[in-house]
Amino acid sequence: MKGNYYHIYNRGIDNRPIFFNDDNYHYFIRLMKENHKRYNISILVYCLIPNHFHILVQQKSEIDVSRFVQSLNNAFVQGINKQLKRKGTLYEGRTQTKLIQDEDYLMHVCRYIHLNPIKHNLVKNISDWEFSNFQTCINGENDELTEMNFIVELFGSRDSYKEFVEDYIPIMEEKSTMKEYVLE
């Protein structure tokens, strides 16, 4: 529905990679650029990591967000299959499209998405991960994909958002350390 926010995500079969090299990441980003215009979707926050992706979008018209998802995924899987000379699915299952109706939850989803490279031990500094729009969100440099006003409208300023994200890193790391001591 027009105006709704959606968290879109999927991962590779058996947690296998869906991005095999930097070109794959750039291809996915190019497809997002093409398809968000075609389906009138605002890209708010995204992060691509080797075995999965997260995208936070806002539907800007009556065109259902599922059309964006289907077009993006079909083109990406076809491109990867052609590159790797393979057939079949790339993803574990259907891409999830979760409706977000609560502003607090919306704020936490932004942070969750951008912290994925740290959560999965890909980088120590969140700003070092090339395949998310965290830098765009905190610097305000137009990347021709990200809705530039969203972060400021939701958090009051880019600095507030940066602090909101970075202040959670020690908490996240402590939770990760504590998992080692939990008996299952």
Summary of the structure (lengths in Angstrom):
residues: 184
radius of gyration: 16.5
end to end distance: 41.7
largest distance: 49.4
contacts: 526
relative contact order: 0.17
helix: 49%
strand: 18%
